[in-house]
Amino acid sequence: MEGKEEDVKLGATKFTERQPLGTAAQSDKDYKDLPPAPLFEPGELKSWSFYRAGIAEFMATFLFLYITILTVMGVKKSPTMCASVGIQGIAWAFGGMIFALVYCTAGISGGHINPAVTFGLLLARKLSLTRAIFYIIMQCLGAICGAGVVKGFEGSQSYEVLGGGANVVNSGYTKGDGLGAEIVGTFVLVYTVFSATDAKRNARDSHVPILAPLPIGFAVFLVHLATIPITGTGINPARSLGAAIIFNREHAWDDMWIFWVGPFIGAALAAMYQQIVIRAIPFKSRA
């Protein structure tokens, strides 16, 4: 019997034979919730890992804007949607890049790539205010550089004619419609981030950490399918800011407040829902 139990322990789950394998295998003892991050953590400023994480956020957001805005430009250039990847292709570009970049950077910076995600995690005390501000600055700088490289490829005239990938409330919709779309869309994204990275689910479902980037990217894809016709889909203030700065046209700034206020409200609502409603439910193993 000892040999059989040892064989089970050597597996990925590391449970004895008396415990059921699978999603119900863990017990309460396997779950450890991290303490809330301090609001201010000056010691981080002396750590290389702090700056490395910021660089990772910069690079990820740079690559995110580069691929996605180039995709938008390609669709705008085509005479018909059928001759391009269309709205579905744009949605896949945004969702697919988030999937890839979260996978690449999650172990370094947490893979935020979005000030709204950073803000939501800050409210949930998952990171310090010091780190949150640094991340948001690096995300915005990365977005500006990414959009700038796209403009360099396309040329100023073509870039401006094609709209620069800037977010605006489209014709036929009110500013209230745009704000609502950004709030709900960001709620979906940030709620998915919380759910996919929840430590309780980590303890209960051993496959969740491996799959975390997939539902996050898929949420971005679905939100884009729904709201591209309304606002072009922001749900990421850095993405909206970077495109607007490089495009640099007055109408790109008219609705900019929507693409900051909406995502921040959506992120705050998602954080409140996750922390007050979902996390208030006691964790009980079925084992």
C-alpha positions as CSV (number, residue, x, y, z in Angstrom):
1,M,0.0,0.0,0.0
2,E,2.9,2.4,0.8
3,G,4.3,1.9,-2.7
4,K,1.0,2.7,-4.3
5,E,0.5,5.8,-2.2
6,E,4.1,6.9,-3.1
7,D,3.4,6.5,-6.8
8,V,0.4,8.8,-6.5
9,K,2.4,11.4,-4.6
10,L,4.9,11.5,-7.3
11,G,2.3,12.5,-9.8
12,A,1.4,16.1,-10.6
13,T,-1.4,16.2,-8.0
14,K,0.7,14.9,-5.1
15,F,-2.3,13.4,-3.3
16,T,-2.5,10.1,-1.5
17,E,-4.6,7.3,-2.9
18,R,-7.3,7.9,-0.3
19,Q,-8.1,11.3,-1.8
20,P,-10.0,11.5,-5.1
21,L,-8.1,12.8,-8.0
22,G,-9.4,15.7,-10.1
23,T,-11.0,19.0,-9.4
24,A,-12.2,17.9,-5.9
25,A,-8.9,16.6,-4.8
26,Q,-7.7,19.5,-2.6
27,S,-8.7,20.2,1.0
28,D,-8.9,23.4,2.9
29,K,-5.3,23.0,4.0
30,D,-4.2,23.3,0.4
31,Y,-5.6,26.8,0.0
32,K,-3.5,29.8,1.2
33,D,-4.7,33.3,0.6
34,L,-2.0,35.9,0.2
35,P,-2.2,38.9,2.6
36,P,-3.3,42.2,1.1
37,A,-0.5,44.1,-0.6
38,P,0.5,47.3,1.3
39,L,-0.7,50.5,-0.2
40,F,2.8,52.0,-0.3
41,E,5.8,49.8,-0.6
42,P,8.9,52.0,-1.0
43,G,11.2,49.0,-0.8
44,E,10.0,47.9,-4.2
45,L,11.9,50.9,-5.7
46,K,15.2,49.2,-4.8
47,S,14.3,45.9,-6.4
48,W,15.3,45.0,-9.9
49,S,12.2,42.7,-10.2
50,F,10.1,45.8,-9.8
51,Y,11.7,47.5,-12.8
52,R,11.8,44.3,-14.8
53,A,8.1,43.9,-14.3
54,G,7.5,47.5,-15.6
55,I,9.7,46.8,-18.6
56,A,7.6,43.7,-19.3
57,E,4.4,45.7,-19.2
58,F,5.9,48.3,-21.6
59,M,7.0,45.7,-24.1
60,A,3.8,43.7,-23.9
61,T,1.6,46.8,-24.5
62,F,4.0,47.9,-27.3
63,L,3.5,44.6,-29.0
64,F,-0.2,44.6,-28.3
65,L,-0.7,48.0,-30.1
66,Y,1.7,47.1,-32.9
67,I,-0.2,43.9,-33.9
68,T,-3.7,45.1,-33.2
69,I,-3.5,48.6,-34.8
70,L,-1.8,47.1,-37.9
71,T,-4.7,44.7,-38.1
72,V,-7.2,47.5,-37.9
73,M,-5.2,49.4,-40.6
74,G,-5.4,46.4,-42.9
75,V,-9.1,46.1,-42.6
76,K,-9.6,49.8,-43.2
77,K,-7.4,49.7,-46.3
78,S,-9.4,46.9,-47.9
79,P,-12.2,47.9,-50.4
80,T,-14.6,45.4,-48.7
81,M,-14.8,43.4,-45.5
82,C,-14.7,40.2,-47.5
83,A,-11.2,41.2,-48.9
84,S,-9.9,41.4,-45.3
85,V,-10.1,39.7,-42.0
86,G,-13.0,41.9,-41.1
87,I,-14.4,42.7,-37.7
88,Q,-13.9,39.0,-36.6
89,G,-10.3,39.2,-37.5
90,I,-9.8,42.4,-35.5
91,A,-11.4,40.8,-32.5
92,W,-9.2,37.8,-32.9
93,A,-6.1,40.0,-33.1
94,F,-7.0,41.7,-29.9
95,G,-8.0,38.6,-28.0
96,G,-5.2,36.5,-29.5
97,M,-2.5,39.0,-28.5
98,I,-3.8,39.2,-25.0
99,F,-3.8,35.4,-24.7
100,A,-0.1,35.3,-26.0
101,L,1.1,38.3,-24.0
102,V,-0.5,37.3,-20.7
103,Y,1.0,33.8,-21.1
104,C,4.5,35.4,-21.7
105,T,4.4,38.0,-18.9
106,A,2.2,36.6,-16.2
107,G,5.2,35.2,-14.3
108,I,7.1,38.5,-14.5
109,S,4.6,41.3,-14.0
110,G,1.2,39.5,-13.7
111,G,0.4,40.2,-17.4
112,H,-1.9,43.2,-16.9
113,I,-1.2,45.1,-20.2
114,N,-4.1,47.3,-19.3
115,P,-4.5,50.2,-16.8
116,A,-8.1,49.1,-16.0
117,V,-6.9,45.6,-15.0
118,T,-4.1,47.2,-12.9
119,F,-6.7,49.5,-11.3
120,G,-9.1,46.6,-10.5
121,L,-6.3,44.5,-9.0
122,L,-5.2,47.6,-7.0
123,L,-8.7,47.9,-5.5
124,A,-8.6,44.2,-4.6
125,R,-5.2,44.8,-2.8
126,K,-3.3,42.5,-5.2
127,L,-0.5,45.0,-5.7
128,S,0.7,48.2,-4.2
129,L,-0.1,51.7,-5.3
130,T,3.5,52.2,-6.1
131,R,3.5,49.3,-8.5
132,A,0.1,50.2,-10.0
133,I,1.2,53.7,-10.9
134,F,4.5,52.4,-12.4
135,Y,2.6,49.8,-14.5
136,I,0.1,52.3,-15.8
137,I,2.8,54.7,-16.9
138,M,4.8,51.9,-18.6
139,Q,1.6,50.6,-20.3
140,C,0.8,54.0,-21.7
141,L,4.3,54.6,-22.9
142,G,4.3,51.2,-24.6
143,A,1.0,51.9,-26.3
144,I,2.3,55.2,-27.6
145,C,5.4,53.6,-29.0
146,G,3.4,50.7,-30.6
147,A,1.0,53.0,-32.3
148,G,3.9,55.2,-33.4
149,V,5.7,52.3,-35.1
150,V,2.5,51.5,-37.0
151,K,2.3,55.1,-38.2
152,G,5.9,54.8,-39.4
153,F,5.0,51.7,-41.4
154,E,1.8,53.2,-42.9
155,G,3.0,56.7,-43.5
156,S,1.4,59.8,-42.0
157,Q,-1.1,60.4,-44.8
158,S,-2.4,56.9,-45.0
159,Y,-2.5,56.5,-41.2
160,E,-4.6,59.6,-40.8
161,V,-7.0,58.7,-43.7
162,L,-7.5,55.3,-42.1
163,G,-8.3,56.8,-38.7
164,G,-5.2,55.7,-36.8
165,G,-7.1,53.0,-34.9
166,A,-8.4,55.7,-32.6
167,N,-11.4,54.9,-30.4
168,V,-14.5,57.1,-31.0
169,V,-18.2,56.7,-30.3
170,N,-19.5,55.7,-33.8
171,S,-22.4,57.4,-35.6
172,G,-25.8,56.3,-34.5
173,Y,-24.7,55.9,-30.8
174,T,-24.8,58.4,-28.0
175,K,-21.9,59.1,-25.6
176,G,-24.0,57.3,-22.9
177,D,-24.1,54.2,-25.2
178,G,-20.4,54.4,-25.5
179,L,-19.8,54.8,-21.8
180,G,-22.1,51.9,-21.0
181,A,-20.4,49.6,-23.6
182,E,-17.0,50.4,-22.0
183,I,-18.2,49.8,-18.5
184,V,-19.8,46.5,-19.3
185,G,-17.0,45.3,-21.6
186,T,-14.3,46.1,-19.0
187,F,-16.4,44.4,-16.3
188,V,-16.4,41.2,-18.4
189,L,-12.6,41.4,-18.9
190,V,-11.6,42.2,-15.3
191,Y,-14.1,39.7,-13.8
192,T,-12.6,37.1,-16.1
193,V,-9.1,38.1,-14.9
194,F,-10.2,37.7,-11.2
195,S,-11.9,34.4,-11.9
196,A,-9.0,32.9,-13.9
197,T,-6.4,33.8,-11.3
198,D,-8.4,33.2,-8.1
199,A,-6.3,31.4,-5.5
200,K,-9.3,29.4,-4.3
201,R,-9.8,28.0,-7.8
202,N,-6.1,27.4,-8.0
203,A,-6.4,25.3,-4.9
204,R,-9.4,23.4,-6.1
205,D,-8.8,23.1,-9.8
206,S,-5.1,22.4,-10.6
207,H,-5.6,23.1,-14.3
208,V,-6.7,26.7,-13.8
209,P,-3.2,28.4,-13.7
210,I,-2.2,26.8,-17.0
211,L,-5.4,27.9,-18.7
212,A,-5.6,31.4,-17.2
213,P,-4.5,33.3,-20.3
214,L,-7.0,31.5,-22.5
215,P,-10.3,32.8,-20.9
216,I,-8.8,36.2,-20.5
217,G,-7.9,36.4,-24.2
218,F,-11.3,34.9,-25.1
219,A,-13.1,37.5,-23.0
220,V,-11.3,40.3,-25.0
221,F,-12.3,38.6,-28.2
222,L,-15.9,38.4,-27.3
223,V,-16.1,42.0,-26.0
224,H,-14.6,43.2,-29.3
225,L,-17.2,41.3,-31.3
226,A,-19.9,43.0,-29.3
227,T,-18.7,46.6,-29.1
228,I,-16.5,47.3,-32.1
229,P,-19.6,48.7,-33.9
230,I,-20.2,51.1,-30.9
231,T,-16.8,52.4,-29.8
232,G,-14.3,50.4,-31.8
233,T,-13.8,48.8,-28.3
234,G,-11.5,50.4,-25.9
235,I,-11.7,48.6,-22.5
236,N,-8.0,49.5,-22.2
237,P,-7.2,53.2,-21.5
238,A,-3.6,52.7,-22.6
239,R,-4.7,51.4,-26.0
240,S,-7.1,54.3,-26.5
241,L,-4.5,56.9,-25.3
242,G,-1.7,55.6,-27.5
243,A,-3.8,55.6,-30.6
244,A,-5.2,59.0,-29.9
245,I,-1.8,60.6,-29.3
246,I,-0.2,59.3,-32.5
247,F,-3.4,60.0,-34.5
248,N,-3.5,63.5,-33.0
249,R,-6.8,64.7,-34.4
250,E,-9.3,66.7,-32.4
251,H,-12.2,64.3,-32.8
252,A,-10.0,61.5,-31.3
253,W,-9.9,63.5,-28.1
254,D,-13.6,64.4,-27.9
255,D,-14.6,61.0,-26.4
256,M,-11.3,60.2,-24.7
257,W,-12.9,60.6,-21.2
258,I,-15.2,57.7,-22.1
259,F,-12.3,55.4,-22.7
260,W,-10.8,56.2,-19.2
261,V,-13.9,56.7,-17.1
262,G,-15.8,53.7,-18.5
263,P,-13.0,51.1,-18.1
264,F,-12.1,52.3,-14.6
265,I,-15.8,52.1,-13.5
266,G,-16.1,48.6,-15.0
267,A,-12.9,47.5,-13.3
268,A,-14.0,48.9,-10.0
269,L,-17.4,47.1,-10.3
270,A,-15.7,43.8,-11.1
271,A,-13.3,44.2,-8.2
272,M,-16.2,44.9,-5.8
273,Y,-18.3,42.0,-7.1
274,Q,-15.3,39.6,-6.9
275,Q,-14.2,40.7,-3.4
276,I,-17.6,41.3,-1.7
277,V,-19.9,38.7,-3.4
278,I,-17.8,35.9,-4.8
279,R,-14.9,35.9,-2.3
280,A,-17.3,36.1,0.6
281,I,-18.4,32.5,-0.1
282,P,-16.5,30.2,2.2
283,F,-14.2,27.7,0.4
284,K,-15.2,24.2,1.2
285,S,-13.6,21.2,-0.4
286,R,-15.8,18.3,-1.6
287,A,-13.0,15.9,-0.7
